[in-house]
Amino acid sequence: MLFLVAALLLLGVALGSVAHAPLPVTLAAAAVIGIWLVVFAVRERTVRRRHQH
């Protein structure tokens, strides 16, 4: 999952959209996306565990 966040950040730099934003803004956006992905993964895992039992 962290690989996905890093890949998206690098893709944004390559496309130039993140290159124009200050570094703290970029890091804050990456942190928000990472937290969202973790929350989503935890929710999906709990739902799948409930349906398996």
C-alpha positions as CSV (number, residue, x, y, z in Angstrom):
1,M,0.0,0.0,0.0
2,L,2.8,2.4,0.8
3,F,4.3,1.4,-2.6
4,L,1.0,2.6,-4.2
5,V,1.2,6.0,-2.4
6,A,4.9,6.4,-3.4
7,A,4.1,5.5,-7.0
8,L,1.2,8.0,-7.2
9,L,3.4,10.7,-5.7
10,L,6.2,10.0,-8.3
11,L,3.6,9.9,-11.1
12,G,2.4,13.3,-9.9
13,V,6.0,14.7,-9.9
14,A,6.5,13.2,-13.4
15,L,3.4,14.9,-14.7
16,G,4.3,18.2,-13.2
17,S,1.2,18.7,-11.0
18,V,3.0,18.1,-7.7
19,A,6.2,19.8,-8.9
20,H,4.6,23.3,-8.6
21,A,3.3,22.7,-5.1
22,P,5.4,23.4,-2.1
23,L,7.0,20.3,-0.4
24,P,4.9,20.6,2.8
25,V,1.7,20.6,0.8
26,T,2.8,17.6,-1.2
27,L,3.7,15.7,1.9
28,A,0.4,16.6,3.6
29,A,-1.5,15.4,0.6
30,A,0.5,12.2,0.5
31,A,-0.2,11.7,4.2
32,V,-4.0,12.3,3.7
33,I,-4.1,9.8,0.8
34,G,-2.1,7.3,2.8
35,I,-4.3,7.5,5.8
36,W,-7.4,7.2,3.5
37,L,-6.0,4.1,1.9
38,V,-5.2,2.5,5.3
39,V,-8.7,3.3,6.6
40,F,-10.2,1.8,3.4
41,A,-8.1,-1.3,3.7
42,V,-9.0,-1.9,7.3
43,R,-12.7,-1.5,6.5
44,E,-12.5,-3.9,3.6
45,R,-10.7,-6.4,5.7
46,T,-13.2,-6.3,8.5
47,V,-16.1,-6.7,6.1
48,R,-14.5,-9.7,4.4
49,R,-13.8,-11.3,7.7
50,R,-17.4,-10.9,8.8
51,H,-18.7,-12.5,5.6
52,Q,-16.3,-15.5,5.8
53,H,-17.5,-16.7,9.2
